[in-house]
Amino acid sequence: MSAKLVDLRTNQEYPLKDGATTIGRAPDNDVVLPARSVSRFHAEIRRAQDGWVIADQGSTCGTFVNGLKVEGSAALHDGDALRLGVTPQLPEGAFNLVFHAGPGSGGLAARLQRAARAIVGRRKVESGRMVFERGPELLLVRLEGIFRKPEVDALAAGLRRELAERPLTVALDLAGVSHLNSYGLAVLVELAAALRERGRELRAFGAAGTVHKILLMPGAGNPIRLCAGEAQALEP
C-alpha cells in the first residue's frame, strides 16, 4: 500500500505522489476538495528524506493536523488526522482526512512512542491508542482509531486512574476517532455525570461524521460539553 489520504466521511482514497501532492479547490490539484472554505491551492504534501511533510500554501482557513494549526509545515505520521476548511460555521472542517504512510511507517504504536519521547518536561503516558496529557487542572486525552468495548473500557479505566488523586476537568480530542458506538457514549455520559457531581466537566472536541452524531444523541440532557475546538476545550 502506497501513502494516501482517506476521507473519513466518504472513505474516498487519494494516493500520494513520491514527489509533491497538491491539495485545494482548484481542479488542477492532485487532490481536489470542492468547498468554498478550501483555498484554490490550499496545501502540499511532500515526501522528505525522513518521512512526509505537509505545508500550508497560505490558505485562508488554515490546515490542521491532529487539531493543531500548521504554521508553515509539519511532519506527518501514519494515522495523523487532517482537517481543512475550518470556519466558525464549520468548526470541524469541510474535510476530515487521515494520512496513511504505507509500508515501513512503523504503525500507530511507533508513532505514539516517537511522540512520547519528544515530550520534555510534560507528563505524557501512552496507553494503546490513547495519549494522556495532564496539566494542573485539566487532563487532555488524544484518541485515535476505532473505539469499541475493549478500547472504551481501557479509556474509562485510564481516566479513573488519573482522576483518583483529585478531580480534573477532562478534554477528549476525538479528531482521530473513526468509530464510537452507543456503548462508548453510555460510558462517557456516566463519567461526565460523575465529574459534574464533583464540580468538573467532561469536554469533547474534534468529533466528525458518525462520531459527532453519536455524541449528540443524549440531547439537551447531555452532561458532556461539546466544544467547537481545542482552544475552547482547554479553557480554564
Contacts in CASP RR format, 6 or more apart in sequence:
PFRMAT RR
TARGET T0000
AUTHOR 0000-0000-0000
METHOD contacts of the structure
MODEL  1
MSAKLVDLRTNQEYPLKDGATTIGRAPDNDVVLPARSVSRFHAEIRRAQD
GWVIADQGSTCGTFVNGLKVEGSAALHDGDALRLGVTPQLPEGAFNLVFH
AGPGSGGLAARLQRAARAIVGRRKVESGRMVFERGPELLLVRLEGIFRKP
EVDALAAGLRRELAERPLTVALDLAGVSHLNSYGLAVLVELAAALRERGR
ELRAFGAAGTVHKILLMPGAGNPIRLCAGEAQALEP
1 100 0 8 1.000
1 102 0 8 1.000
1 103 0 8 1.000
2 15 0 8 1.000
2 16 0 8 1.000
2 102 0 8 1.000
3 15 0 8 1.000
3 16 0 8 1.000
3 47 0 8 1.000
3 52 0 8 1.000
3 99 0 8 1.000
3 100 0 8 1.000
3 101 0 8 1.000
3 102 0 8 1.000
4 13 0 8 1.000
4 14 0 8 1.000
4 15 0 8 1.000
4 16 0 8 1.000
4 99 0 8 1.000
4 100 0 8 1.000
4 102 0 8 1.000
5 13 0 8 1.000
5 14 0 8 1.000
5 16 0 8 1.000
5 31 0 8 1.000
5 45 0 8 1.000
5 82 0 8 1.000
5 97 0 8 1.000
5 98 0 8 1.000
5 99 0 8 1.000
5 100 0 8 1.000
6 12 0 8 1.000
6 13 0 8 1.000
6 14 0 8 1.000
6 97 0 8 1.000
6 98 0 8 1.000
6 100 0 8 1.000
7 13 0 8 1.000
7 14 0 8 1.000
7 95 0 8 1.000
7 96 0 8 1.000
7 97 0 8 1.000
8 96 0 8 1.000
8 97 0 8 1.000
8 98 0 8 1.000
8 178 0 8 1.000
8 208 0 8 1.000
8 209 0 8 1.000
9 95 0 8 1.000
9 96 0 8 1.000
9 208 0 8 1.000
9 209 0 8 1.000
14 21 0 8 1.000
14 30 0 8 1.000
14 31 0 8 1.000
14 97 0 8 1.000
16 45 0 8 1.000
16 47 0 8 1.000
16 52 0 8 1.000
17 30 0 8 1.000
17 47 0 8 1.000
18 47 0 8 1.000
19 46 0 8 1.000
19 47 0 8 1.000
20 44 0 8 1.000
20 45 0 8 1.000
20 46 0 8 1.000
21 30 0 8 1.000
21 31 0 8 1.000
21 44 0 8 1.000
21 45 0 8 1.000
21 46 0 8 1.000
22 29 0 8 1.000
22 30 0 8 1.000
22 31 0 8 1.000
22 41 0 8 1.000
22 43 0 8 1.000
22 44 0 8 1.000
22 57 0 8 1.000
23 29 0 8 1.000
23 30 0 8 1.000
23 31 0 8 1.000
23 33 0 8 1.000
23 42 0 8 1.000
23 43 0 8 1.000
23 44 0 8 1.000
23 45 0 8 1.000
23 84 0 8 1.000
24 31 0 8 1.000
24 32 0 8 1.000
24 33 0 8 1.000
24 38 0 8 1.000
24 39 0 8 1.000
24 40 0 8 1.000
24 41 0 8 1.000
24 42 0 8 1.000
24 43 0 8 1.000
24 84 0 8 1.000
25 32 0 8 1.000
25 33 0 8 1.000
25 34 0 8 1.000
25 35 0 8 1.000
25 36 0 8 1.000
25 38 0 8 1.000
25 39 0 8 1.000
25 40 0 8 1.000
25 42 0 8 1.000
26 32 0 8 1.000
26 40 0 8 1.000
26 41 0 8 1.000
29 41 0 8 1.000
29 42 0 8 1.000
33 42 0 8 1.000
33 84 0 8 1.000
33 94 0 8 1.000
33 95 0 8 1.000
35 85 0 8 1.000
35 94 0 8 1.000
35 95 0 8 1.000
37 60 0 8 1.000
37 61 0 8 1.000
37 84 0 8 1.000
37 85 0 8 1.000
37 86 0 8 1.000
37 87 0 8 1.000
37 90 0 8 1.000
37 93 0 8 1.000
37 94 0 8 1.000
38 59 0 8 1.000
38 61 0 8 1.000
38 84 0 8 1.000
38 85 0 8 1.000
38 94 0 8 1.000
38 95 0 8 1.000
39 57 0 8 1.000
39 58 0 8 1.000
39 59 0 8 1.000
39 60 0 8 1.000
39 61 0 8 1.000
41 57 0 8 1.000
42 56 0 8 1.000
42 57 0 8 1.000
42 59 0 8 1.000
42 62 0 8 1.000
42 63 0 8 1.000
42 84 0 8 1.000
42 85 0 8 1.000
43 54 0 8 1.000
43 55 0 8 1.000
43 56 0 8 1.000
43 57 0 8 1.000
43 59 0 8 1.000
43 63 0 8 1.000
43 70 0 8 1.000
43 84 0 8 1.000
44 54 0 8 1.000
44 55 0 8 1.000
44 57 0 8 1.000
45 52 0 8 1.000
45 53 0 8 1.000
45 54 0 8 1.000
45 55 0 8 1.000
45 76 0 8 1.000
45 99 0 8 1.000
46 52 0 8 1.000
46 53 0 8 1.000
46 55 0 8 1.000
47 53 0 8 1.000
48 75 0 8 1.000
51 75 0 8 1.000
51 76 0 8 1.000
51 101 0 8 1.000
52 75 0 8 1.000
52 76 0 8 1.000
52 77 0 8 1.000
52 99 0 8 1.000
52 101 0 8 1.000
53 73 0 8 1.000
53 74 0 8 1.000
53 75 0 8 1.000
53 76 0 8 1.000
54 63 0 8 1.000
54 65 0 8 1.000
54 70 0 8 1.000
54 73 0 8 1.000
54 74 0 8 1.000
54 76 0 8 1.000
54 82 0 8 1.000
54 99 0 8 1.000
55 70 0 8 1.000
55 72 0 8 1.000
55 73 0 8 1.000
56 62 0 8 1.000
56 63 0 8 1.000
56 70 0 8 1.000
56 71 0 8 1.000
56 72 0 8 1.000
56 73 0 8 1.000
59 84 0 8 1.000
59 85 0 8 1.000
61 84 0 8 1.000
61 85 0 8 1.000
61 86 0 8 1.000
61 87 0 8 1.000
62 69 0 8 1.000
62 70 0 8 1.000
62 84 0 8 1.000
62 85 0 8 1.000
62 86 0 8 1.000
63 69 0 8 1.000
63 70 0 8 1.000
63 82 0 8 1.000
63 83 0 8 1.000
63 84 0 8 1.000
64 70 0 8 1.000
64 82 0 8 1.000
64 83 0 8 1.000
64 84 0 8 1.000
64 86 0 8 1.000
65 74 0 8 1.000
65 76 0 8 1.000
65 80 0 8 1.000
65 81 0 8 1.000
65 82 0 8 1.000
65 83 0 8 1.000
66 80 0 8 1.000
66 81 0 8 1.000
66 142 0 8 1.000
66 173 0 8 1.000
66 175 0 8 1.000
66 176 0 8 1.000
67 81 0 8 1.000
67 83 0 8 1.000
67 173 0 8 1.000
67 175 0 8 1.000
67 206 0 8 1.000
67 229 0 8 1.000
67 230 0 8 1.000
68 74 0 8 1.000
68 230 0 8 1.000
76 99 0 8 1.000
76 101 0 8 1.000
77 99 0 8 1.000
77 101 0 8 1.000
77 105 0 8 1.000
77 111 0 8 1.000
77 114 0 8 1.000
77 115 0 8 1.000
78 99 0 8 1.000
78 100 0 8 1.000
78 101 0 8 1.000
78 102 0 8 1.000
78 105 0 8 1.000
78 106 0 8 1.000
78 107 0 8 1.000
78 108 0 8 1.000
78 110 0 8 1.000
78 111 0 8 1.000
79 98 0 8 1.000
79 99 0 8 1.000
79 100 0 8 1.000
79 101 0 8 1.000
79 107 0 8 1.000
79 108 0 8 1.000
79 111 0 8 1.000
79 144 0 8 1.000
79 176 0 8 1.000
80 98 0 8 1.000
80 99 0 8 1.000
81 96 0 8 1.000
81 97 0 8 1.000
81 98 0 8 1.000
81 99 0 8 1.000
81 144 0 8 1.000
81 175 0 8 1.000
81 176 0 8 1.000
82 95 0 8 1.000
82 96 0 8 1.000
82 97 0 8 1.000
82 98 0 8 1.000
82 99 0 8 1.000
83 92 0 8 1.000
83 93 0 8 1.000
83 95 0 8 1.000
83 96 0 8 1.000
83 97 0 8 1.000
83 175 0 8 1.000
84 93 0 8 1.000
84 94 0 8 1.000
84 95 0 8 1.000
84 97 0 8 1.000
85 93 0 8 1.000
85 94 0 8 1.000
85 95 0 8 1.000
86 92 0 8 1.000
86 93 0 8 1.000
86 94 0 8 1.000
87 93 0 8 1.000
87 94 0 8 1.000
88 228 0 8 1.000
91 228 0 8 1.000
91 229 0 8 1.000
92 206 0 8 1.000
92 207 0 8 1.000
92 208 0 8 1.000
92 212 0 8 1.000
93 208 0 8 1.000
96 175 0 8 1.000
96 208 0 8 1.000
96 209 0 8 1.000
98 176 0 8 1.000
98 178 0 8 1.000
101 107 0 8 1.000
105 111 0 8 1.000
108 129 0 8 1.000
108 144 0 8 1.000
108 145 0 8 1.000
109 128 0 8 1.000
112 126 0 8 1.000
112 128 0 8 1.000
112 129 0 8 1.000
112 131 0 8 1.000
113 126 0 8 1.000
115 124 0 8 1.000
115 131 0 8 1.000
116 124 0 8 1.000
116 125 0 8 1.000
116 126 0 8 1.000
116 131 0 8 1.000
122 133 0 8 1.000
123 133 0 8 1.000
123 134 0 8 1.000
123 135 0 8 1.000
124 131 0 8 1.000
124 132 0 8 1.000
124 133 0 8 1.000
125 131 0 8 1.000
125 132 0 8 1.000
127 154 0 8 1.000
127 158 0 8 1.000
128 154 0 8 1.000
129 143 0 8 1.000
129 144 0 8 1.000
129 145 0 8 1.000
129 151 0 8 1.000
130 141 0 8 1.000
130 142 0 8 1.000
130 143 0 8 1.000
130 144 0 8 1.000
130 154 0 8 1.000
130 155 0 8 1.000
130 158 0 8 1.000
131 141 0 8 1.000
131 142 0 8 1.000
132 139 0 8 1.000
132 140 0 8 1.000
132 141 0 8 1.000
132 158 0 8 1.000
132 162 0 8 1.000
133 139 0 8 1.000
133 140 0 8 1.000
133 141 0 8 1.000
133 142 0 8 1.000
134 140 0 8 1.000
134 162 0 8 1.000
134 168 0 8 1.000
135 168 0 8 1.000
137 168 0 8 1.000
137 169 0 8 1.000
137 236 0 8 1.000
138 168 0 8 1.000
138 169 0 8 1.000
138 170 0 8 1.000
138 171 0 8 1.000
138 234 0 8 1.000
138 236 0 8 1.000
139 159 0 8 1.000
139 162 0 8 1.000
139 163 0 8 1.000
139 168 0 8 1.000
139 169 0 8 1.000
139 170 0 8 1.000
139 171 0 8 1.000
140 171 0 8 1.000
140 173 0 8 1.000
140 233 0 8 1.000
140 234 0 8 1.000
141 155 0 8 1.000
141 159 0 8 1.000
141 170 0 8 1.000
141 171 0 8 1.000
141 172 0 8 1.000
141 173 0 8 1.000
142 173 0 8 1.000
143 155 0 8 1.000
143 172 0 8 1.000
143 173 0 8 1.000
143 174 0 8 1.000
143 176 0 8 1.000
143 177 0 8 1.000
144 176 0 8 1.000
144 177 0 8 1.000
145 176 0 8 1.000
145 177 0 8 1.000
145 178 0 8 1.000
145 179 0 8 1.000
146 177 0 8 1.000
146 178 0 8 1.000
146 179 0 8 1.000
147 155 0 8 1.000
147 177 0 8 1.000
147 179 0 8 1.000
147 180 0 8 1.000
147 181 0 8 1.000
147 184 0 8 1.000
148 179 0 8 1.000
148 181 0 8 1.000
148 183 0 8 1.000
149 181 0 8 1.000
149 183 0 8 1.000
149 184 0 8 1.000
152 180 0 8 1.000
152 183 0 8 1.000
152 184 0 8 1.000
152 187 0 8 1.000
153 187 0 8 1.000
155 187 0 8 1.000
156 187 0 8 1.000
156 191 0 8 1.000
159 170 0 8 1.000
159 191 0 8 1.000
162 168 0 8 1.000
163 170 0 8 1.000
163 195 0 8 1.000
167 195 0 8 1.000
167 198 0 8 1.000
167 199 0 8 1.000
167 200 0 8 1.000
168 200 0 8 1.000
169 195 0 8 1.000
169 200 0 8 1.000
169 201 0 8 1.000
169 202 0 8 1.000
169 203 0 8 1.000
170 191 0 8 1.000
170 195 0 8 1.000
170 200 0 8 1.000
170 201 0 8 1.000
170 202 0 8 1.000
170 203 0 8 1.000
171 203 0 8 1.000
171 204 0 8 1.000
171 205 0 8 1.000
171 227 0 8 1.000
171 230 0 8 1.000
171 233 0 8 1.000
171 234 0 8 1.000
172 188 0 8 1.000
172 202 0 8 1.000
172 203 0 8 1.000
172 204 0 8 1.000
172 205 0 8 1.000
173 205 0 8 1.000
173 206 0 8 1.000
173 230 0 8 1.000
173 233 0 8 1.000
174 180 0 8 1.000
174 204 0 8 1.000
174 205 0 8 1.000
174 206 0 8 1.000
174 207 0 8 1.000
174 211 0 8 1.000
174 215 0 8 1.000
175 205 0 8 1.000
175 206 0 8 1.000
175 207 0 8 1.000
175 208 0 8 1.000
176 206 0 8 1.000
177 207 0 8 1.000
177 211 0 8 1.000
178 211 0 8 1.000
179 210 0 8 1.000
179 211 0 8 1.000
180 207 0 8 1.000
180 210 0 8 1.000
180 211 0 8 1.000
180 214 0 8 1.000
180 215 0 8 1.000
181 214 0 8 1.000
182 214 0 8 1.000
182 217 0 8 1.000
185 214 0 8 1.000
185 215 0 8 1.000
185 217 0 8 1.000
185 218 0 8 1.000
188 202 0 8 1.000
188 204 0 8 1.000
188 224 0 8 1.000
189 218 0 8 1.000
189 222 0 8 1.000
189 223 0 8 1.000
189 224 0 8 1.000
191 202 0 8 1.000
192 201 0 8 1.000
192 202 0 8 1.000
192 222 0 8 1.000
192 223 0 8 1.000
192 224 0 8 1.000
192 225 0 8 1.000
193 223 0 8 1.000
195 201 0 8 1.000
195 202 0 8 1.000
195 223 0 8 1.000
196 202 0 8 1.000
196 223 0 8 1.000
201 225 0 8 1.000
202 223 0 8 1.000
202 224 0 8 1.000
202 225 0 8 1.000
203 224 0 8 1.000
203 225 0 8 1.000
203 226 0 8 1.000
203 227 0 8 1.000
203 233 0 8 1.000
204 215 0 8 1.000
204 224 0 8 1.000
204 225 0 8 1.000
204 226 0 8 1.000
204 227 0 8 1.000
204 233 0 8 1.000
205 226 0 8 1.000
205 227 0 8 1.000
205 228 0 8 1.000
205 229 0 8 1.000
205 230 0 8 1.000
205 232 0 8 1.000
205 233 0 8 1.000
206 212 0 8 1.000
206 229 0 8 1.000
206 230 0 8 1.000
207 214 0 8 1.000
207 215 0 8 1.000
207 226 0 8 1.000
215 222 0 8 1.000
215 224 0 8 1.000
215 226 0 8 1.000
216 222 0 8 1.000
216 226 0 8 1.000
218 224 0 8 1.000
227 233 0 8 1.000
END
